[in-house]
C-alpha cells in the first residue's frame, strides 16, 4: 500500500468489495441468460466505478486498473459497440474470479500479491475482437479518473452528493453479541426485581402500586430492547443465496449439464450467526444435487424430461425457525445402490435388514459416496456428513426424501438465531434440563409396559417406526423415580430418532445461551451450553449429538490435594 491503512478500513473495503463482486456475478449470469440490457449494464457501471475508486483509495493499483478496463468493456457492450457472446461471458467470469482472489489476498497481506496481468490481456483481446454497433454514435471509453458514462457529473449532483447523509452505521458483530449478553443479564435481574417488588408491595403499605408500576415499565423496556437488538442482528438470507447461481452455473458447465437454479424466500431474515454457518452445508447440498441428482441432457430427454434440470432453493420462516428446502428434479436416490455401496465400504453388514427409508439415510454417513470415480466435485467421501455436522452446530435438523426417477428433496430446519433459542424444559430425577426445540420432533406419554427390549436396549414404537430409548436419569447416574407412566421426548438427528425418557415436561421458553468452560462442557454430562433462569438457577442445555452417539464426555481432571 502507498500509505498506512487501518485494519478497520481494510475490513470495510473488503465487505463493500464482496457486495460489488456479487453484483458483477449476477449481471454476468443474467447477460448469459437474457442477452445485453443497456439498463442492467448501466447500473453495473456505477457499481464498478465505486469499486474502482475504493481500490484506488486503498492503494490497490492493479485492481483499480483492471476494474477500469472492465468499465470500458461494459460501457461498449451497453452502447452496442461490443458483442459479448457465451465465450466472452466465460472470459469475464474467469476474470471476476481472479479479481475476487486478488482483492481477498491483497486485504489479507496488506499489499497486492496478484497483478492481474493475464486477465488484463484477456480484456484487451475481448475489446479487440468486438464488432457491431447498434447505435451510430457510441460513447467513447471512460478516461482514467472520469465518472462512467452512466453516472451524472454536473455541479448540482456533486453538491447534492456532498450534502447527503448516510443512515447506515457499521458495527462490529462482537459488540452486538456483548449487547445481547448484557440484555440477557438484564432480563434475569428483571425477573428477580419483579419478585422482590411483589414481596415489598405485600409488606409495605402504600408502596405497592408505584413500585409494581415501575417494575412493569422496566420489564417492558427491557423486552423491547431485547427485540431491537435481535432485529439488528438479522439479515436477509439472500446474503447466502446470492452466491449459488454462479456455483450452479460453473458446476453444470464443468459436467456438460444444463441446470437452472430457482431461488425463493430470499428476504427471509435470519441471525447473522446462522448466516455465517449456513453457507458450507448448502454448498455441499447444491454440489450433490448437480453431481448426483441432475442427469445429463441426453439422459433427461430419453426419460421424457426437459434437457434442462431445475434446482429449487427456498427459505421460509415458521414460528421461531427457518425452513430451507432444496429440491431437484433429477434421477432421485436409488436405495439399492446406496445399500450396496454401504456394504462395500463396511458401513453396514450384508445381512442387515434395512428399509429403503433407512438405506437412504446412509448418505449422511461419514465417508459415504456413490460416485464411481473421484472428480473435483465428488467421490472422496466428503459431503453430506459435513452437512449433518453443520446442522448439529446450528441445533438444526435435516431430512431427505426421494422418488426414484423424479428427484430428491432436502429439508433443513434451523433456529432463527443462535444467541436466543427456544428450549423444551424437562425434569429428570429432580433436576431441570433444557433440550433445544430445533432438535425436538415430538413428546409423548408412555407406560412401562409399552417398552420393548430389542438388541439389548429399550425401544418404544412410535407409529410406523421403532425408536430406541435413552433413560436420562441412568445416563446422568441418578436414581429414577418409579412412576406408573413417563414421558418420552423424541429428538432427531438427520432422519434418525431417539427417545429421551424424562419425569416431567416443564414447557417451552426462550433462553439466552451462555458458553461454558471446556472443563465443564467436557465433563460426565456433555452439554451444548447453559442458561440462567429467572430465579437465578443455572440450567444445562444438553448436547443432542452427544446423546445420539452415546458420548458422555471425558471426566474432568480431579484437582490436586494442594489445589483442593
LUMZA-645704 format. One record per residue (C-alpha): residue number from 1; residue in three letters; x, y, z. Coordinates in Angstrom, 3 decimals. Last residue first. Example, Ala and Ser with C-alpha at 12.3 -4.5 7.8 and 13.67 -1.06 7.14 Angstrom:
% residues 2
  pos  code         u         v         w
    2   SER    13.670    -1.060     7.140
    1   ALA    12.300    -4.500     7.800
% end
This chain:
% residues 564
  pos  code         u         v         w
  564   UNK    -8.324   -28.591    46.542
  563   UNK    -5.342   -27.169    44.716
  562   UNK    -2.953   -28.688    47.252
  561   UNK    -4.719   -32.039    47.012
  560   UNK    -4.564   -31.977    43.212
  559   UNK    -7.833   -31.295    41.434
  558   UNK    -9.505   -34.082    39.524
  557   UNK    -9.243   -33.912    35.713
  556   UNK   -12.744   -33.578    34.244
  555   UNK   -14.139   -36.841    33.007
  554   UNK   -14.181   -37.046    29.244
  553   UNK   -17.549   -36.727    27.573
  552   UNK   -20.671   -38.821    27.952
  551   UNK   -20.898   -39.915    24.345
  550   UNK   -23.709   -42.287    23.406
  549   UNK   -23.583   -41.107    19.801
  548   UNK   -27.156   -39.885    19.812
  547   UNK   -26.707   -38.265    23.234
  546   UNK   -23.581   -36.460    22.050
  545   UNK   -25.457   -35.054    19.053
  544   UNK   -28.245   -33.788    21.350
  543   UNK   -25.866   -31.766    23.552
  542   UNK   -27.985   -30.852    26.590
  541   UNK   -28.620   -27.276    27.688
  540   UNK   -27.717   -27.064    31.392
  539   UNK   -29.809   -24.937    33.749
  538   UNK   -28.249   -22.361    36.107
  537   UNK   -30.729   -21.139    38.713
  536   UNK   -31.015   -17.364    39.261
  535   UNK   -34.800   -17.259    39.757
  534   UNK   -35.349   -16.010    36.208
  533   UNK   -33.347   -18.862    34.754
  532   UNK   -29.730   -18.671    33.679
  531   UNK   -28.773   -20.661    30.601
  530   UNK   -26.181   -23.278    29.828
  529   UNK   -24.213   -24.625    26.908
  528   UNK   -24.038   -27.566    24.498
  527   UNK   -23.632   -30.138    27.261
  526   UNK   -21.694   -33.350    27.763
  525   UNK   -22.649   -34.950    31.068
  524   UNK   -19.516   -36.533    32.621
  523   UNK   -17.476   -33.403    31.912
  522   UNK   -16.417   -31.995    28.552
  521   UNK   -18.519   -28.822    28.862
  520   UNK   -17.316   -28.202    32.421
  519   UNK   -13.603   -28.351    31.647
  518   UNK   -14.272   -26.532    28.362
  517   UNK   -15.659   -23.500    30.281
  516   UNK   -19.287   -22.972    29.388
  515   UNK   -20.940   -20.683    26.834
  514   UNK   -24.200   -18.997    27.846
  513   UNK   -27.283   -19.317    25.651
  512   UNK   -30.089   -16.802    26.266
  511   UNK   -33.402   -18.599    26.723
  510   UNK   -36.778   -18.680    25.023
  509   UNK   -39.346   -20.920    26.692
  508   UNK   -41.061   -24.258    26.273
  507   UNK   -42.812   -26.303    28.954
  506   UNK   -41.917   -28.202    32.126
  505   UNK   -42.289   -31.742    30.779
  504   UNK   -41.901   -34.235    33.612
  503   UNK   -40.019   -37.398    34.565
  502   UNK   -37.906   -37.747    31.437
  501   UNK   -37.207   -40.509    28.924
  500   UNK   -35.267   -39.427    25.849
  499   UNK   -36.434   -41.149    22.661
  498   UNK   -34.015   -41.143    19.737
  497   UNK   -34.781   -40.664    16.055
  496   UNK   -32.569   -40.799    12.973
  495   UNK   -33.532   -38.916     9.806
  494   UNK   -30.840   -36.286    10.254
  493   UNK   -30.538   -36.087    14.025
  492   UNK   -33.917   -36.117    15.707
  491   UNK   -35.350   -35.924    19.218
  490   UNK   -38.363   -37.772    20.599
  489   UNK   -39.109   -36.639    24.164
  488   UNK   -40.505   -39.535    26.159
  487   UNK   -42.698   -39.025    29.201
  486   UNK   -43.477   -41.451    31.981
  485   UNK   -46.183   -43.696    33.335
  484   UNK   -46.881   -45.598    36.560
  483   UNK   -43.918   -43.774    38.127
  482   UNK   -40.852   -45.030    39.992
  481   UNK   -38.370   -42.152    40.249
  480   UNK   -35.057   -42.757    38.507
  479   UNK   -31.859   -42.853    40.533
  478   UNK   -29.172   -40.652    39.067
  477   UNK   -26.061   -41.523    37.066
  476   UNK   -26.764   -38.918    34.367
  475   UNK   -27.335   -41.607    31.743
  474   UNK   -29.467   -43.511    34.243
  473   UNK   -31.723   -40.478    34.760
  472   UNK   -31.648   -39.734    31.038
  471   UNK   -33.146   -43.089    30.071
  470   UNK   -32.234   -43.390    26.392
  469   UNK   -34.888   -45.098    24.310
  468   UNK   -34.550   -46.549    20.821
  467   UNK   -37.388   -45.667    18.405
  466   UNK   -39.207   -48.357    16.421
  465   UNK   -41.092   -46.879    13.484
  464   UNK   -44.590   -46.745    11.999
  463   UNK   -46.455   -45.067    14.902
  462   UNK   -43.922   -44.543    17.677
  461   UNK   -42.963   -47.980    18.997
  460   UNK   -40.669   -47.674    22.005
  459   UNK   -37.290   -49.282    22.471
  458   UNK   -35.174   -50.449    25.395
  457   UNK   -31.722   -51.826    24.655
  456   UNK   -30.002   -55.191    24.299
  455   UNK   -30.921   -55.920    20.712
  454   UNK   -34.613   -55.202    21.399
  453   UNK   -36.351   -54.786    24.789
  452   UNK   -39.865   -53.423    24.344
  451   UNK   -41.294   -50.501    26.338
  450   UNK   -45.099   -50.339    26.155
  449   UNK   -45.472   -51.954    29.596
  448   UNK   -43.583   -49.019    31.135
  447   UNK   -46.423   -46.697    30.061
  446   UNK   -45.980   -43.836    27.610
  445   UNK   -46.634   -40.090    27.344
  444   UNK   -45.472   -38.220    24.258
  443   UNK   -43.115   -35.533    23.033
  442   UNK   -42.426   -34.575    19.425
  441   UNK   -39.633   -33.849    16.926
  440   UNK   -37.297   -31.994    19.275
  439   UNK   -33.977   -30.992    17.685
  438   UNK   -34.960   -27.387    16.982
  437   UNK   -36.513   -27.249    20.443
  436   UNK   -33.057   -27.330    22.015
  435   UNK   -33.405   -29.534    25.151
  434   UNK   -33.072   -27.853    28.553
  433   UNK   -32.502   -29.557    31.902
  432   UNK   -34.084   -29.318    35.356
  431   UNK   -33.111   -31.641    38.207
  430   UNK   -35.335   -33.750    40.480
  429   UNK   -34.538   -37.073    38.816
  428   UNK   -35.031   -35.588    35.326
  427   UNK   -37.271   -32.565    34.770
  426   UNK   -37.681   -31.121    31.285
  425   UNK   -37.537   -27.645    29.759
  424   UNK   -38.059   -27.562    25.993
  423   UNK   -35.849   -24.891    24.511
  422   UNK   -36.345   -21.931    22.200
  421   UNK   -33.121   -20.223    21.295
  420   UNK   -31.516   -16.845    21.962
  419   UNK   -27.982   -16.365    20.665
  418   UNK   -28.134   -18.929    17.867
  417   UNK   -30.919   -17.174    15.970
  416   UNK   -33.658   -18.089    13.508
  415   UNK   -33.354   -21.702    14.630
  414   UNK   -32.857   -24.172    11.795
  413   UNK   -34.927   -26.776     9.966
  412   UNK   -33.329   -28.130     6.783
  411   UNK   -35.383   -30.078     4.239
  410   UNK   -33.706   -31.995     1.416
  409   UNK   -35.837   -33.081    -1.537
  408   UNK   -34.832   -35.510    -4.266
  407   UNK   -35.980   -36.111    -7.826
  406   UNK   -38.374   -37.880   -10.191
  405   UNK   -36.582   -41.018   -11.397
  404   UNK   -36.514   -42.590    -7.961
  403   UNK   -38.676   -40.523    -5.584
  402   UNK   -36.665   -39.045    -2.750
  401   UNK   -36.961   -37.570     0.726
  400   UNK   -34.102   -36.381     2.914
  399   UNK   -34.309   -34.786     6.365
  398   UNK   -32.067   -32.289     8.117
  397   UNK   -32.413   -30.943    11.658
  396   UNK   -30.976   -27.922    13.449
  395   UNK   -29.102   -27.006    16.614
  394   UNK   -26.725   -24.916    14.443
  393   UNK   -23.630   -26.902    15.386
  392   UNK   -25.629   -30.093    14.848
  391   UNK   -26.766   -28.879    11.427
  390   UNK   -23.140   -28.270    10.465
  389   UNK   -22.218   -31.816    11.461
  388   UNK   -25.118   -33.181     9.390
  387   UNK   -23.992   -31.140     6.367
  386   UNK   -20.425   -32.394     6.774
  385   UNK   -21.799   -35.942     6.604
  384   UNK   -23.373   -34.861     3.304
  383   UNK   -20.051   -34.145     1.657
  382   UNK   -16.713   -35.898     1.958
  381   UNK   -16.441   -39.450     0.638
  380   UNK   -13.852   -38.516    -1.964
  379   UNK   -16.041   -39.244    -4.988
  378   UNK   -17.326   -35.776    -5.685
  377   UNK   -16.850   -32.357    -7.281
  376   UNK   -13.235   -32.181    -8.474
  375   UNK   -13.599   -35.790    -9.559
  374   UNK   -13.042   -39.211    -7.973
  373   UNK   -14.758   -42.052    -9.790
  372   UNK   -17.813   -44.270    -9.337
  371   UNK   -19.591   -41.750    -7.135
  370   UNK   -21.868   -43.452    -4.586
  369   UNK   -20.190   -41.770    -1.620
  368   UNK   -20.094   -42.430     2.141
  367   UNK   -17.106   -41.397     4.236
  366   UNK   -19.146   -40.093     7.158
  365   UNK   -22.765   -41.242     6.965
  364   UNK   -25.366   -38.771     5.627
  363   UNK   -25.931   -40.904     2.505
  362   UNK   -26.855   -43.704     4.908
  361   UNK   -30.258   -42.028     5.305
  360   UNK   -31.306   -43.598     2.016
  359   UNK   -30.948   -47.075     3.493
  358   UNK   -33.305   -46.300     6.371
  357   UNK   -36.058   -45.134     4.010
  356   UNK   -35.495   -48.082     1.679
  355   UNK   -35.887   -50.429     4.653
  354   UNK   -32.765   -52.022     6.041
  353   UNK   -32.157   -55.656     7.046
  352   UNK   -28.504   -56.234     7.924
  351   UNK   -27.193   -59.477     6.376
  350   UNK   -24.622   -57.710     4.197
  349   UNK   -23.288   -55.792     7.166
  348   UNK   -23.439   -51.989     7.253
  347   UNK   -20.843   -49.206     6.875
  346   UNK   -18.250   -51.658     5.618
  345   UNK   -17.485   -49.681     2.481
  344   UNK   -18.786   -52.386     0.155
  343   UNK   -21.888   -52.871     2.335
  342   UNK   -22.657   -49.131     2.182
  341   UNK   -22.121   -49.160    -1.576
  340   UNK   -24.700   -51.945    -1.981
  339   UNK   -27.247   -50.212     0.298
  338   UNK   -26.880   -46.915    -1.585
  337   UNK   -27.315   -48.727    -4.908
  336   UNK   -30.462   -50.437    -3.628
  335   UNK   -31.882   -47.150    -2.247
  334   UNK   -31.502   -45.477    -5.655
  333   UNK   -31.662   -41.745    -4.958
  332   UNK   -33.555   -39.433    -7.304
  331   UNK   -32.896   -39.074   -11.030
  330   UNK   -33.109   -35.302   -11.163
  329   UNK   -35.920   -32.843   -10.484
  328   UNK   -34.029   -31.137    -7.651
  327   UNK   -35.434   -29.773    -4.388
  326   UNK   -33.606   -27.824    -1.670
  325   UNK   -35.789   -26.590     1.178
  324   UNK   -34.795   -24.225     3.970
  323   UNK   -37.090   -23.915     6.989
  322   UNK   -36.357   -21.024     9.341
  321   UNK   -37.412   -21.471    12.936
  320   UNK   -39.037   -19.390    15.674
  319   UNK   -42.551   -19.692    14.150
  318   UNK   -42.096   -20.921    10.587
  317   UNK   -39.945   -18.618     8.497
  316   UNK   -39.461   -19.552     4.866
  315   UNK   -36.499   -20.341     2.634
  314   UNK   -36.303   -21.762    -0.873
  313   UNK   -33.755   -23.395    -3.179
  312   UNK   -35.296   -25.025    -6.242
  311   UNK   -32.978   -26.941    -8.580
  310   UNK   -34.129   -27.475   -12.155
  309   UNK   -32.680   -29.660   -14.909
  308   UNK   -32.503   -28.519   -18.505
  307   UNK   -32.976   -31.151   -21.213
  306   UNK   -36.687   -31.303   -20.379
  305   UNK   -37.870   -34.694   -19.182
  304   UNK   -39.207   -37.700   -21.115
  303   UNK   -36.649   -40.161   -19.804
  302   UNK   -34.652   -40.059   -23.059
  301   UNK   -34.627   -36.249   -22.796
  300   UNK   -33.174   -36.451   -19.294
  299   UNK   -30.467   -38.880   -20.369
  298   UNK   -29.487   -36.673   -23.327
  297   UNK   -29.297   -33.612   -21.058
  296   UNK   -27.059   -35.238   -18.404
  295   UNK   -28.889   -36.106   -15.194
  294   UNK   -29.437   -33.807   -12.208
  293   UNK   -29.085   -35.558    -8.860
  292   UNK   -25.576   -36.880    -8.301
  291   UNK   -23.365   -34.004    -9.485
  290   UNK   -25.758   -31.045    -9.594
  289   UNK   -27.703   -32.062    -6.476
  288   UNK   -24.563   -33.048    -4.539
  287   UNK   -22.913   -29.727    -5.370
  286   UNK   -26.069   -27.999    -4.123
  285   UNK   -26.113   -29.997    -0.887
  284   UNK   -22.408   -29.404    -0.226
  283   UNK   -22.731   -25.656    -0.867
  282   UNK   -25.783   -25.533     1.401
  281   UNK   -23.824   -27.107     4.268
  280   UNK   -20.986   -24.561     3.914
  279   UNK   -23.070   -21.394     3.523
  278   UNK   -25.204   -21.803     6.636
  277   UNK   -22.636   -21.012     9.322
  276   UNK   -22.249   -17.283     8.595
  275   UNK   -25.984   -16.843     8.007
  274   UNK   -26.723   -18.515    11.360
  273   UNK   -24.505   -16.006    13.205
  272   UNK   -26.092   -13.250    11.110
  271   UNK   -29.497   -14.104    12.597
  270   UNK   -32.054   -14.848     9.892
  269   UNK   -34.458   -12.757     7.837
  268   UNK   -36.431   -14.257     4.945
  267   UNK   -35.907   -11.850     2.035
  266   UNK   -34.628   -14.601    -0.293
  265   UNK   -37.882   -16.559     0.014
  264   UNK   -37.468   -18.258    -3.355
  263   UNK   -34.474   -19.007    -5.595
  262   UNK   -34.634   -21.040    -8.819
  261   UNK   -31.401   -22.586   -10.108
  260   UNK   -31.434   -23.765   -13.721
  259   UNK   -29.197   -26.640   -14.784
  258   UNK   -27.867   -27.716   -18.186
  257   UNK   -25.195   -30.364   -17.893
  256   UNK   -21.774   -30.800   -19.503
  255   UNK   -20.098   -31.535   -16.202
  254   UNK   -17.971   -28.391   -15.932
  253   UNK   -20.772   -26.298   -17.398
  252   UNK   -23.147   -27.516   -14.667
  251   UNK   -20.618   -26.887   -11.901
  250   UNK   -19.930   -23.347   -13.143
  249   UNK   -23.617   -22.416   -13.474
  248   UNK   -24.540   -23.936   -10.125
  247   UNK   -21.781   -22.011    -8.321
  246   UNK   -22.687   -18.733   -10.055
  245   UNK   -26.332   -19.106    -9.083
  244   UNK   -25.196   -20.051    -5.528
  243   UNK   -23.543   -16.877    -4.197
  242   UNK   -26.812   -14.919    -3.910
  241   UNK   -28.357   -17.491    -1.555
  240   UNK   -26.181   -16.667     1.444
  239   UNK   -26.720   -12.882     1.603
  238   UNK   -30.197   -13.699     0.224
  237   UNK   -30.946   -14.944     3.733
  236   UNK   -31.940   -11.405     4.669
  235   UNK   -30.077   -10.241     7.787
  234   UNK   -30.994   -10.275    11.484
  233   UNK   -28.618    -8.974    14.183
  232   UNK   -30.386    -5.594    14.346
  231   UNK   -33.690    -7.401    14.926
  230   UNK   -32.245    -9.255    17.924
  229   UNK   -31.041    -5.977    19.376
  228   UNK   -34.490    -4.436    18.939
  227   UNK   -36.294    -7.428    20.464
  226   UNK   -34.039    -7.346    23.532
  225   UNK   -34.543    -3.606    23.986
  224   UNK   -38.317    -4.032    23.717
  223   UNK   -38.211    -6.701    26.416
  222   UNK   -36.027    -4.487    28.617
  221   UNK   -38.427    -1.552    28.158
  220   UNK   -41.493    -3.628    29.071
  219   UNK   -39.862    -5.170    32.138
  218   UNK   -38.592    -1.828    33.417
  217   UNK   -42.103    -0.395    32.962
  216   UNK   -43.660    -3.270    34.927
  215   UNK   -41.157    -2.830    37.753
  214   UNK   -42.030     0.881    37.907
  213   UNK   -45.764     0.072    38.006
  212   UNK   -45.179    -2.527    40.735
  211   UNK   -43.338     0.031    42.835
  210   UNK   -45.974     2.720    42.354
  209   UNK   -48.885     0.394    43.195
  208   UNK   -47.264    -1.349    46.194
  207   UNK   -45.587     1.336    48.262
  206   UNK   -48.693     2.402    50.169
  205   UNK   -48.345    -0.213    52.891
  204   UNK   -45.024    -2.088    52.939
  203   UNK   -45.431    -5.878    53.300
  202   UNK   -47.286    -7.033    50.150
  201   UNK   -45.723    -4.391    47.931
  200   UNK   -42.298    -5.427    49.207
  199   UNK   -42.857    -9.073    48.258
  198   UNK   -44.304    -8.206    44.840
  197   UNK   -41.396    -5.886    44.107
  196   UNK   -38.892    -8.556    45.168
  195   UNK   -40.416   -10.954    42.625
  194   UNK   -40.366    -8.326    39.856
  193   UNK   -36.761    -7.433    40.674
  192   UNK   -35.689   -11.075    40.395
  191   UNK   -37.369   -11.315    36.987
  190   UNK   -35.697    -8.092    35.879
  189   UNK   -32.368    -9.440    37.124
  188   UNK   -32.531   -12.314    34.635
  187   UNK   -33.749    -9.972    31.876
  186   UNK   -30.866    -7.567    32.496
  185   UNK   -28.343   -10.417    32.314
  184   UNK   -29.728   -11.399    28.912
  183   UNK   -29.614    -7.756    27.854
  182   UNK   -25.922    -7.681    28.774
  181   UNK   -25.309   -10.821    26.722
  180   UNK   -27.130    -9.259    23.780
  179   UNK   -25.021    -6.123    23.991
  178   UNK   -21.838    -8.209    24.003
  177   UNK   -23.009   -10.141    20.949
  176   UNK   -23.841    -6.861    19.217
  175   UNK   -20.313    -5.675    20.010
  174   UNK   -18.889    -8.864    18.500
  173   UNK   -20.770    -8.047    15.269
  172   UNK   -18.573    -4.977    14.779
  171   UNK   -20.835    -2.069    13.905
  170   UNK   -21.109    -0.212    10.610
  169   UNK   -23.573     2.706    10.725
  168   UNK   -26.136     3.341     7.986
  167   UNK   -28.367     6.428     7.722
  166   UNK   -25.902     8.161     5.403
  165   UNK   -26.079    11.905     4.975
  164   UNK   -26.139    13.619     1.615
  163   UNK   -24.700    17.158     1.412
  162   UNK   -21.704    16.119    -0.686
  161   UNK   -23.927    14.096    -3.010
  160   UNK   -26.160    17.130    -3.568
  159   UNK   -23.135    19.261    -4.413
  158   UNK   -21.902    16.712    -6.940
  157   UNK   -25.354    16.479    -8.499
  156   UNK   -25.576    20.255    -8.848
  155   UNK   -22.068    20.508   -10.318
  154   UNK   -22.727    18.102   -13.183
  153   UNK   -21.374    14.596   -13.117
  152   UNK   -24.233    12.116   -13.712
  151   UNK   -23.105     8.490   -13.782
  150   UNK   -23.926     6.085   -16.594
  149   UNK   -20.995     7.210   -18.757
  148   UNK   -18.529     6.260   -16.008
  147   UNK   -17.007     9.104   -13.967
  146   UNK   -13.541    10.125   -15.096
  145   UNK   -10.374     9.083   -13.236
  144   UNK    -8.857     7.232   -16.158
  143   UNK   -10.767     8.075   -19.317
  142   UNK   -14.115     6.423   -19.978
  141   UNK   -14.417     4.744   -23.340
  140   UNK   -16.063     6.867   -26.052
  139   UNK   -19.856     6.940   -26.315
  138   UNK   -21.340     5.153   -29.264
  137   UNK   -22.510     7.350   -32.132
  136   UNK   -24.468     5.395   -34.721
  135   UNK   -26.013     2.988   -32.218
  134   UNK   -26.197    -0.775   -32.521
  133   UNK   -22.531    -1.008   -33.437
  132   UNK   -21.030    -4.334   -34.427
  131   UNK   -17.741    -5.972   -33.599
  130   UNK   -15.643    -6.734   -30.528
  129   UNK   -12.484    -8.790   -31.094
  128   UNK   -10.116    -6.062   -29.880
  127   UNK   -12.199    -5.474   -26.751
  126   UNK   -12.162    -9.157   -25.856
  125   UNK    -8.423    -9.371   -26.516
  124   UNK    -7.819    -6.386   -24.231
  123   UNK    -9.992    -7.987   -21.571
  122   UNK    -7.990   -11.216   -21.757
  121   UNK    -4.716    -9.236   -21.603
  120   UNK    -5.875    -7.573   -18.382
  119   UNK    -6.604   -11.060   -17.020
  118   UNK    -3.044   -12.148   -17.771
  117   UNK    -1.695    -9.056   -15.991
  116   UNK    -3.916    -9.439   -12.920
  115   UNK    -1.244    -8.053   -10.538
  114   UNK    -1.680   -10.646    -7.782
  113   UNK     0.048   -10.114    -4.442
  112   UNK    -1.216    -6.600    -3.695
  111   UNK    -0.430    -5.353    -0.215
  110   UNK    -1.861    -5.704     3.302
  109   UNK    -1.497    -9.476     3.134
  108   UNK    -5.121   -10.414     3.904
  107   UNK    -6.590    -7.433     2.052
  106   UNK    -4.419    -8.093    -1.000
  105   UNK    -5.258   -11.797    -0.928
  104   UNK    -9.029   -11.147    -0.886
  103   UNK    -8.838    -8.452    -3.572
  102   UNK    -6.725   -10.525    -5.949
  101   UNK    -8.900   -13.604    -5.410
  100   UNK   -12.072   -11.649    -6.239
   99   UNK   -10.436   -10.155    -9.332
   98   UNK    -9.313   -13.613   -10.460
   97   UNK   -12.818   -14.995   -10.073
   96   UNK   -14.274   -11.993   -11.910
   95   UNK   -11.751   -12.586   -14.696
   94   UNK   -12.901   -16.154   -15.063
   93   UNK   -16.468   -14.855   -15.257
   92   UNK   -15.435   -12.307   -17.885
   91   UNK   -13.760   -14.935   -20.053
   90   UNK   -16.773   -17.244   -19.793
   89   UNK   -19.061   -14.341   -20.703
   88   UNK   -16.931   -13.741   -23.790
   87   UNK   -17.231   -17.399   -24.811
   86   UNK   -21.006   -17.126   -24.499
   85   UNK   -21.093   -13.996   -26.689
   84   UNK   -20.374   -10.376   -25.778
   83   UNK   -20.846    -8.026   -28.742
   82   UNK   -19.067    -4.713   -28.362
   81   UNK   -20.046    -1.349   -29.851
   80   UNK   -23.704    -1.809   -28.861
   79   UNK   -23.713     1.052   -26.354
   78   UNK   -24.141    -1.271   -23.367
   77   UNK   -21.391    -3.575   -24.627
   76   UNK   -19.059    -0.605   -25.045
   75   UNK   -19.751     0.587   -21.488
   74   UNK   -19.371    -2.999   -20.225
   73   UNK   -15.908    -3.448   -21.704
   72   UNK   -14.698     0.039   -20.720
   71   UNK   -15.863    -0.445   -17.132
   70   UNK   -13.968    -3.735   -17.075
   69   UNK   -10.815    -1.807   -18.076
   68   UNK   -11.293     0.449   -15.058
   67   UNK   -11.836    -2.616   -12.881
   66   UNK    -8.476    -3.976   -14.048
   65   UNK    -6.697    -0.676   -13.389
   64   UNK    -8.155    -0.364    -9.870
   63   UNK    -7.244    -3.944    -9.008
   62   UNK    -3.680    -3.425   -10.210
   61   UNK    -3.386    -0.126    -8.311
   60   UNK    -4.530    -1.426    -4.916
   59   UNK    -3.567     1.704    -2.937
   58   UNK    -6.603     1.554    -0.663
   57   UNK    -8.000     4.762    -2.160
   56   UNK    -7.506     3.316    -5.638
   55   UNK    -9.491     0.249    -4.640
   54   UNK   -12.316     2.417    -3.293
   53   UNK   -12.468     4.388    -6.530
   52   UNK   -12.516     1.292    -8.703
   51   UNK   -15.169    -0.392    -6.565
   50   UNK   -17.373     2.709    -6.800
   49   UNK   -16.925     2.860   -10.568
   48   UNK   -17.731    -0.850   -10.844
   47   UNK   -21.052    -0.368    -9.047
   46   UNK   -21.963     2.635   -11.199
   45   UNK   -21.108     0.684   -14.339
   44   UNK   -23.347    -2.159   -13.186
   43   UNK   -26.394     0.129   -13.285
   42   UNK   -25.670     0.954   -16.922
   41   UNK   -25.171    -2.712   -17.732
   40   UNK   -28.673    -3.513   -16.489
   39   UNK   -30.266    -0.542   -18.256
   38   UNK   -28.498    -1.325   -21.549
   37   UNK   -29.685    -4.965   -21.409
   36   UNK   -27.464    -7.390   -23.320
   35   UNK   -28.554   -11.012   -23.513
   34   UNK   -31.012   -12.872   -21.294
   33   UNK   -29.249   -15.974   -19.999
   32   UNK   -25.557   -15.077   -20.378
   31   UNK   -26.146   -11.412   -19.503
   30   UNK   -28.152   -12.540   -16.483
   29   UNK   -25.191   -14.617   -15.317
   28   UNK   -22.814   -11.717   -15.945
   27   UNK   -25.077    -9.312   -14.048
   26   UNK   -25.265   -11.624   -11.020
   25   UNK   -21.505   -12.140   -10.909
   24   UNK   -20.878    -8.373   -11.058
   23   UNK   -23.447    -7.744    -8.305
   22   UNK   -21.689   -10.316    -6.105
   21   UNK   -18.409    -8.564    -6.888
   20   UNK   -19.837    -5.252    -5.643
   19   UNK   -21.008    -6.863    -2.399
   18   UNK   -17.629    -8.513    -1.858
   17   UNK   -15.914    -5.185    -2.482
   16   UNK   -18.008    -3.455     0.177
   15   UNK   -17.071    -6.063     2.790
   14   UNK   -13.417    -5.859     1.773
   13   UNK   -13.344    -2.057     1.964
   12   UNK   -14.911    -2.032     5.428
   11   UNK   -12.476    -4.667     6.675
   10   UNK    -9.491    -2.800     5.243
    9   UNK   -10.726     0.380     6.943
    8   UNK   -10.896    -1.408    10.301
    7   UNK    -7.415    -2.865     9.824
    6   UNK    -6.105     0.675     9.461
    5   UNK    -4.357     1.790     6.274
    4   UNK    -0.773     3.029     6.158
    3   UNK     0.101     4.621     2.860
    2   UNK     1.095     3.544    -0.657
    1   UNK     0.000     0.000     0.000
% end
